[in-house]
Amino acid sequence: MDKEQLTKLLSEKMKLIRIEKGYTQDKMAEILGISKKTLVQIEKGRIQAGWTCVVAVCALFRDSEIIQTTLGGDPVDVIEIVGRNGIDRAKERTLGGKLWWKDLQREGKFRLQQNVISQHYRILDEANFRWYSSFDKEEAYIRLTEFSIESN
């Protein structure tokens, strides 16, 4: 997934997100920092939201069931992975993949998982801390091996 795909996906869900949260078009536009006219155009599918708007939607409505279901988990994680072209550092503790994740491979203290919805990859340690995330499958397998070697 890249910025363009994510922008298209969330632009198509904008009206549903607004309705889910119970906002009028005026209020939603105000929250996102865009004009009502722009929001109406996005909701009607005439234009797509800009990247900044999509980032704002994910950050401000991160608890949205529509967004979480569409992206397969925390929308801020997906935005960060797409925006930075991956995450390669220890981060917060996860729930370990009980929802939206399938285990692909385990090496030493680390395991590689893939999100069943967004299809991105992540590497978790035994305590379920995320060490790496990316949409690049080959790089994810390489990093899994490197983490396993480094921890021995």
C-alpha positions in Angstrom: 0.0 0.0 0.0 1.2 3.5 -0.8 0.0 7.0 -0.1 -2.2 7.1 -3.2 -3.9 3.8 -2.4 -4.5 4.8 1.2 -5.8 8.2 0.2 -8.2 6.6 -2.3 -9.4 4.0 0.3 -10.1 6.5 3.1 -11.6 9.1 0.7 -14.2 6.5 -0.2 -14.9 6.0 3.5 -15.1 9.7 4.5 -18.9 9.9 4.6 -19.2 6.7 6.6 -16.6 7.9 9.1 -18.4 11.2 9.5 -21.8 9.5 10.0 -20.3 7.0 12.4 -19.0 9.8 14.6 -22.3 11.7 14.3 -20.9 14.9 12.8 -22.5 17.2 10.3 -20.6 18.1 7.2 -19.9 21.6 8.6 -18.5 20.1 11.9 -16.4 17.4 10.1 -14.9 20.0 7.7 -14.0 22.2 10.6 -12.4 19.4 12.5 -10.3 18.4 9.5 -9.4 22.0 8.5 -11.0 21.8 5.1 -13.9 23.6 3.6 -17.4 22.1 3.6 -17.3 22.3 -0.2 -14.2 20.2 -0.3 -15.7 17.7 2.1 -18.8 17.4 0.0 -16.7 16.8 -3.1 -14.7 14.1 -1.3 -17.9 12.4 -0.1 -19.4 12.4 -3.5 -16.3 10.9 -5.0 -15.5 13.9 -7.2 -12.1 14.4 -5.6 -9.9 12.6 -3.2 -8.7 13.9 0.1 -5.2 15.1 0.3 -2.5 13.2 2.2 -2.6 15.7 5.1 -6.3 15.3 5.4 -6.0 11.5 5.4 -3.4 11.7 8.2 -5.7 14.0 10.2 -8.6 11.6 9.7 -6.5 8.7 11.0 -5.1 10.6 13.9 -8.3 12.3 15.0 -10.6 9.3 14.4 -8.2 6.5 15.3 -10.9 4.8 17.3 -13.3 4.6 14.3 -14.4 1.1 13.8 -14.8 1.8 10.0 -11.2 2.9 9.8 -9.8 0.1 11.9 -11.8 -2.5 10.0 -10.7 -0.9 6.6 -7.0 -0.9 7.6 -6.9 -3.9 9.9 -5.9 -2.2 13.1 -4.6 1.1 14.4 -4.8 3.6 11.6 -1.9 5.7 13.0 0.4 2.7 12.6 -0.6 2.3 9.0 -0.2 6.0 8.3 3.3 5.9 9.9 4.3 2.9 7.9 3.1 4.4 4.6 4.4 7.9 5.3 7.9 6.7 6.4 8.1 3.8 4.0 8.3 1.4 7.0 9.3 1.4 10.7 12.6 0.0 11.8 12.8 0.5 15.5 11.4 -0.8 18.7 8.0 0.7 19.5 5.1 0.2 21.7 3.8 -3.1 22.9 1.1 -4.7 20.7 -1.6 -7.2 21.6 0.4 -9.8 19.8 -1.8 -10.3 16.8 -4.9 -11.8 18.2 -7.0 -9.8 15.7 -6.2 -9.1 12.0 -2.8 -10.8 12.0 -1.4 -14.2 10.9 2.0 -15.6 11.9 4.2 -16.3 8.9 7.6 -17.3 10.4 9.4 -17.5 13.8 13.1 -17.1 14.2 14.6 -17.1 17.7 12.9 -14.5 19.8 11.1 -12.9 16.9 8.1 -13.6 14.7 6.9 -12.2 11.4 3.3 -11.5 11.0 1.1 -10.2 8.1 -2.0 -8.1 8.5 -4.9 -9.9 6.8 -6.6 -6.7 5.7 -3.9 -4.1 4.8 -1.3 -6.9 4.0 1.6 -5.1 5.7 4.2 -7.0 7.7 5.6 -6.6 11.2 8.1 -8.2 13.4 7.3 -8.7 17.1 9.6 -9.9 19.9 8.5 -12.4 22.6 6.9 -9.6 24.7 4.9 -8.5 21.7 6.9 -5.3 21.1 6.9 -4.3 17.5 10.4 -3.9 16.0 9.7 -3.5 12.3 6.8 -2.8 10.0 6.7 -2.5 6.2 4.7 -3.4 3.1 7.9 -4.9 1.6 7.7 -8.7 2.1 11.3 -9.4 1.1 12.7 -6.8 3.4 10.5 -8.1 6.3 12.0 -11.6 5.9 15.6 -10.1 5.8 15.0 -8.0 8.9 13.5 -11.1 10.7 16.8 -13.0 10.1 18.9 -10.0 11.1 17.0 -9.5 14.4 17.3 -13.2 15.1 21.1 -13.2 14.5 21.6 -10.0 16.5 19.7 -11.4 19.5 21.9 -14.5 19.8 
